[in-house]
Amino acid sequence: MLKWIIRIAAALAVFVIAGGWWLFAGFSKAPAKAPPGLLDIDQWRNMIREADGDLPTEVRVLEVGHDSAPMLAARAGAFTGQWLTSYNSVQIVFPGSTLVIGGALDRPTSEGMVQAPDDWSFDDAAYRTLVDSMLRADKVLMTHEHLDHVMAIARHPDADALAPRLWLNAPQAAALPQFATGELPAALRDLPPRLNGTVQLVAPGVVAIPMAGHTPGAQLLFITLQNGHEYLMIGDTVWSMSSIEDLTMRPVFTQFIVFDPNEDRDAIRTQIRAVHDLMQANPQLTVFPSHDRIWLGKLSADGLISWGFAD
């Protein structure tokens, strides 16, 4: 009898260990290589060179709130450390005009997502600046259709004025109703997609690159400034740049507690490898995800981005 008890206990221990590995560490490494041409920087550069108009002069980031969580939520197998989370939108500044990327999140959404009360904050004045800046921008885009990237769009107080400025792809436009407070305004409900699902120049120096995986409408943004410096916004492909460095995505556990529907893990692993290899081949390229507050702080300290939106 004792032997059977020991065997059962051992089997349960193996099951628990295997289950824990699967949830928190397993099946999260990027492949050895990505498909050729997944991230074709030469194509993006050619599109920008062939376009007319003044290139942008700077990249600015407006943080409307921040929080923190265990790094394990952002990178599989990271059983120590904290992930410092930024909720923000990005402004691309041109001579005489601007372009805004991302609708961030509003206060009710932020309050419903608190992970660390001592680290959490929300800046109402910054959110008002975002809402106002969208109406002064020539175009408003988003990296993908999740609640912490879309609220200032879906819940904008002047949807009629915002709608002509919105450049969304079909999955992004279709997702807007689920983020509205009540019924989505008609100006947004009937909005035709202006991004066609292909790699597309959306403004001088700015290329949208469809990259489904995190969501169906996820996209990257490639930006080239007048001084020649290049940026790649990767949205939520990863939450921490350490995921690119370690070639490791979010754990399976995060899928269950955060995403509905789940992201395409195979696609994300492949995208991580492609971004990693692109950075290795182009060391001057500035890559940044949406939520890595430490990384954004480093970019600011290096003079590559500025905090706050221009008037």
Secondary structure as a PSIPRED ss2 file (coil, helix, strand):
# PSIPRED VFORMAT (PSIPRED V4.0)

   1 M C   1.000  0.000  0.000
   2 L H   0.000  1.000  0.000
   3 K H   0.000  1.000  0.000
   4 W H   0.000  1.000  0.000
   5 I H   0.000  1.000  0.000
   6 I H   0.000  1.000  0.000
   7 R H   0.000  1.000  0.000
   8 I H   0.000  1.000  0.000
   9 A H   0.000  1.000  0.000
  10 A H   0.000  1.000  0.000
  11 A H   0.000  1.000  0.000
  12 L H   0.000  1.000  0.000
  13 A H   0.000  1.000  0.000
  14 V H   0.000  1.000  0.000
  15 F H   0.000  1.000  0.000
  16 V H   0.000  1.000  0.000
  17 I H   0.000  1.000  0.000
  18 A H   0.000  1.000  0.000
  19 G H   0.000  1.000  0.000
  20 G H   0.000  1.000  0.000
  21 W H   0.000  1.000  0.000
  22 W H   0.000  1.000  0.000
  23 L H   0.000  1.000  0.000
  24 F H   0.000  1.000  0.000
  25 A C   1.000  0.000  0.000
  26 G C   1.000  0.000  0.000
  27 F C   1.000  0.000  0.000
  28 S C   1.000  0.000  0.000
  29 K E   0.000  0.000  1.000
  30 A C   1.000  0.000  0.000
  31 P C   1.000  0.000  0.000
  32 A C   1.000  0.000  0.000
  33 K C   1.000  0.000  0.000
  34 A C   1.000  0.000  0.000
  35 P C   1.000  0.000  0.000
  36 P C   1.000  0.000  0.000
  37 G C   1.000  0.000  0.000
  38 L C   1.000  0.000  0.000
  39 L C   1.000  0.000  0.000
  40 D C   1.000  0.000  0.000
  41 I H   0.000  1.000  0.000
  42 D H   0.000  1.000  0.000
  43 Q H   0.000  1.000  0.000
  44 W H   0.000  1.000  0.000
  45 R H   0.000  1.000  0.000
  46 N H   0.000  1.000  0.000
  47 M H   0.000  1.000  0.000
  48 I H   0.000  1.000  0.000
  49 R H   0.000  1.000  0.000
  50 E H   0.000  1.000  0.000
  51 A C   1.000  0.000  0.000
  52 D C   1.000  0.000  0.000
  53 G C   1.000  0.000  0.000
  54 D C   1.000  0.000  0.000
  55 L C   1.000  0.000  0.000
  56 P C   1.000  0.000  0.000
  57 T C   1.000  0.000  0.000
  58 E E   0.000  0.000  1.000
  59 V E   0.000  0.000  1.000
  60 R E   0.000  0.000  1.000
  61 V E   0.000  0.000  1.000
  62 L E   0.000  0.000  1.000
  63 E E   0.000  0.000  1.000
  64 V E   0.000  0.000  1.000
  65 G E   0.000  0.000  1.000
  66 H E   0.000  0.000  1.000
  67 D E   0.000  0.000  1.000
  68 S E   0.000  0.000  1.000
  69 A E   0.000  0.000  1.000
  70 P E   0.000  0.000  1.000
  71 M H   0.000  1.000  0.000
  72 L H   0.000  1.000  0.000
  73 A H   0.000  1.000  0.000
  74 A C   1.000  0.000  0.000
  75 R C   1.000  0.000  0.000
  76 A C   1.000  0.000  0.000
  77 G C   1.000  0.000  0.000
  78 A C   1.000  0.000  0.000
  79 F C   1.000  0.000  0.000
  80 T C   1.000  0.000  0.000
  81 G C   1.000  0.000  0.000
  82 Q E   0.000  0.000  1.000
  83 W E   0.000  0.000  1.000
  84 L E   0.000  0.000  1.000
  85 T E   0.000  0.000  1.000
  86 S E   0.000  0.000  1.000
  87 Y E   0.000  0.000  1.000
  88 N E   0.000  0.000  1.000
  89 S E   0.000  0.000  1.000
  90 V E   0.000  0.000  1.000
  91 Q E   0.000  0.000  1.000
  92 I E   0.000  0.000  1.000
  93 V E   0.000  0.000  1.000
  94 F E   0.000  0.000  1.000
  95 P C   1.000  0.000  0.000
  96 G C   1.000  0.000  0.000
  97 S E   0.000  0.000  1.000
  98 T E   0.000  0.000  1.000
  99 L E   0.000  0.000  1.000
 100 V E   0.000  0.000  1.000
 101 I E   0.000  0.000  1.000
 102 G C   1.000  0.000  0.000
 103 G C   1.000  0.000  0.000
 104 A C   1.000  0.000  0.000
 105 L C   1.000  0.000  0.000
 106 D C   1.000  0.000  0.000
 107 R H   0.000  1.000  0.000
 108 P H   0.000  1.000  0.000
 109 T H   0.000  1.000  0.000
 110 S H   0.000  1.000  0.000
 111 E H   0.000  1.000  0.000
 112 G C   1.000  0.000  0.000
 113 M C   1.000  0.000  0.000
 114 V C   1.000  0.000  0.000
 115 Q C   1.000  0.000  0.000
 116 A C   1.000  0.000  0.000
 117 P C   1.000  0.000  0.000
 118 D C   1.000  0.000  0.000
 119 D C   1.000  0.000  0.000
 120 W C   1.000  0.000  0.000
 121 S E   0.000  0.000  1.000
 122 F E   0.000  0.000  1.000
 123 D C   1.000  0.000  0.000
 124 D H   0.000  1.000  0.000
 125 A H   0.000  1.000  0.000
 126 A H   0.000  1.000  0.000
 127 Y H   0.000  1.000  0.000
 128 R H   0.000  1.000  0.000
 129 T H   0.000  1.000  0.000
 130 L H   0.000  1.000  0.000
 131 V H   0.000  1.000  0.000
 132 D H   0.000  1.000  0.000
 133 S H   0.000  1.000  0.000
 134 M H   0.000  1.000  0.000
 135 L H   0.000  1.000  0.000
 136 R H   0.000  1.000  0.000
 137 A C   1.000  0.000  0.000
 138 D C   1.000  0.000  0.000
 139 K E   0.000  0.000  1.000
 140 V E   0.000  0.000  1.000
 141 L E   0.000  0.000  1.000
 142 M C   1.000  0.000  0.000
 143 T C   1.000  0.000  0.000
 144 H C   1.000  0.000  0.000
 145 E C   1.000  0.000  0.000
 146 H C   1.000  0.000  0.000
 147 L H   0.000  1.000  0.000
 148 D H   0.000  1.000  0.000
 149 H H   0.000  1.000  0.000
 150 V C   1.000  0.000  0.000
 151 M H   0.000  1.000  0.000
 152 A H   0.000  1.000  0.000
 153 I H   0.000  1.000  0.000
 154 A H   0.000  1.000  0.000
 155 R C   1.000  0.000  0.000
 156 H C   1.000  0.000  0.000
 157 P C   1.000  0.000  0.000
 158 D C   1.000  0.000  0.000
 159 A H   0.000  1.000  0.000
 160 D H   0.000  1.000  0.000
 161 A H   0.000  1.000  0.000
 162 L H   0.000  1.000  0.000
 163 A H   0.000  1.000  0.000
 164 P H   0.000  1.000  0.000
 165 R H   0.000  1.000  0.000
 166 L E   0.000  0.000  1.000
 167 W C   1.000  0.000  0.000
 168 L C   1.000  0.000  0.000
 169 N C   1.000  0.000  0.000
 170 A H   0.000  1.000  0.000
 171 P H   0.000  1.000  0.000
 172 Q H   0.000  1.000  0.000
 173 A H   0.000  1.000  0.000
 174 A H   0.000  1.000  0.000
 175 A H   0.000  1.000  0.000
 176 L H   0.000  1.000  0.000
 177 P H   0.000  1.000  0.000
 178 Q H   0.000  1.000  0.000
 179 F H   0.000  1.000  0.000
 180 A C   1.000  0.000  0.000
 181 T C   1.000  0.000  0.000
 182 G C   1.000  0.000  0.000
 183 E C   1.000  0.000  0.000
 184 L C   1.000  0.000  0.000
 185 P C   1.000  0.000  0.000
 186 A H   0.000  1.000  0.000
 187 A H   0.000  1.000  0.000
 188 L H   0.000  1.000  0.000
 189 R H   0.000  1.000  0.000
 190 D C   1.000  0.000  0.000
 191 L C   1.000  0.000  0.000
 192 P C   1.000  0.000  0.000
 193 P C   1.000  0.000  0.000
 194 R C   1.000  0.000  0.000
 195 L C   1.000  0.000  0.000
 196 N C   1.000  0.000  0.000
 197 G C   1.000  0.000  0.000
 198 T C   1.000  0.000  0.000
 199 V C   1.000  0.000  0.000
 200 Q E   0.000  0.000  1.000
 201 L E   0.000  0.000  1.000
 202 V E   0.000  0.000  1.000
 203 A E   0.000  0.000  1.000
 204 P C   1.000  0.000  0.000
 205 G C   1.000  0.000  0.000
 206 V E   0.000  0.000  1.000
 207 V E   0.000  0.000  1.000
 208 A E   0.000  0.000  1.000
 209 I E   0.000  0.000  1.000
 210 P E   0.000  0.000  1.000
 211 M C   1.000  0.000  0.000
 212 A C   1.000  0.000  0.000
 213 G C   1.000  0.000  0.000
 214 H C   1.000  0.000  0.000
 215 T C   1.000  0.000  0.000
 216 P C   1.000  0.000  0.000
 217 G C   1.000  0.000  0.000
 218 A C   1.000  0.000  0.000
 219 Q E   0.000  0.000  1.000
 220 L E   0.000  0.000  1.000
 221 L E   0.000  0.000  1.000
 222 F E   0.000  0.000  1.000
 223 I E   0.000  0.000  1.000
 224 T E   0.000  0.000  1.000
 225 L C   1.000  0.000  0.000
 226 Q C   1.000  0.000  0.000
 227 N C   1.000  0.000  0.000
 228 G C   1.000  0.000  0.000
 229 H C   1.000  0.000  0.000
 230 E E   0.000  0.000  1.000
 231 Y E   0.000  0.000  1.000
 232 L E   0.000  0.000  1.000
 233 M E   0.000  0.000  1.000
 234 I C   1.000  0.000  0.000
 235 G C   1.000  0.000  0.000
 236 D C   1.000  0.000  0.000
 237 T C   1.000  0.000  0.000
 238 V C   1.000  0.000  0.000
 239 W C   1.000  0.000  0.000
 240 S C   1.000  0.000  0.000
 241 M H   0.000  1.000  0.000
 242 S H   0.000  1.000  0.000
 243 S H   0.000  1.000  0.000
 244 I H   0.000  1.000  0.000
 245 E H   0.000  1.000  0.000
 246 D H   0.000  1.000  0.000
 247 L C   1.000  0.000  0.000
 248 T E   0.000  0.000  1.000
 249 M C   1.000  0.000  0.000
 250 R C   1.000  0.000  0.000
 251 P C   1.000  0.000  0.000
 252 V H   0.000  1.000  0.000
 253 F H   0.000  1.000  0.000
 254 T H   0.000  1.000  0.000
 255 Q H   0.000  1.000  0.000
 256 F H   0.000  1.000  0.000
 257 I H   0.000  1.000  0.000
 258 V H   0.000  1.000  0.000
 259 F C   1.000  0.000  0.000
 260 D C   1.000  0.000  0.000
 261 P C   1.000  0.000  0.000
 262 N C   1.000  0.000  0.000
 263 E C   1.000  0.000  0.000
 264 D C   1.000  0.000  0.000
 265 R H   0.000  1.000  0.000
 266 D H   0.000  1.000  0.000
 267 A H   0.000  1.000  0.000
 268 I H   0.000  1.000  0.000
 269 R H   0.000  1.000  0.000
 270 T H   0.000  1.000  0.000
 271 Q H   0.000  1.000  0.000
 272 I H   0.000  1.000  0.000
 273 R H   0.000  1.000  0.000
 274 A H   0.000  1.000  0.000
 275 V H   0.000  1.000  0.000
 276 H H   0.000  1.000  0.000
 277 D H   0.000  1.000  0.000
 278 L H   0.000  1.000  0.000
 279 M H   0.000  1.000  0.000
 280 Q H   0.000  1.000  0.000
 281 A H   0.000  1.000  0.000
 282 N C   1.000  0.000  0.000
 283 P C   1.000  0.000  0.000
 284 Q C   1.000  0.000  0.000
 285 L C   1.000  0.000  0.000
 286 T E   0.000  0.000  1.000
 287 V E   0.000  0.000  1.000
 288 F E   0.000  0.000  1.000
 289 P C   1.000  0.000  0.000
 290 S C   1.000  0.000  0.000
 291 H C   1.000  0.000  0.000
 292 D E   0.000  0.000  1.000
 293 R H   0.000  1.000  0.000
 294 I H   0.000  1.000  0.000
 295 W H   0.000  1.000  0.000
 296 L H   0.000  1.000  0.000
 297 G H   0.000  1.000  0.000
 298 K H   0.000  1.000  0.000
 299 L H   0.000  1.000  0.000
 300 S H   0.000  1.000  0.000
 301 A H   0.000  1.000  0.000
 302 D C   1.000  0.000  0.000
 303 G C   1.000  0.000  0.000
 304 L C   1.000  0.000  0.000
 305 I C   1.000  0.000  0.000
 306 S E   0.000  0.000  1.000
 307 W E   0.000  0.000  1.000
 308 G C   1.000  0.000  0.000
 309 F C   1.000  0.000  0.000
 310 A C   1.000  0.000  0.000
 311 D C   1.000  0.000  0.000
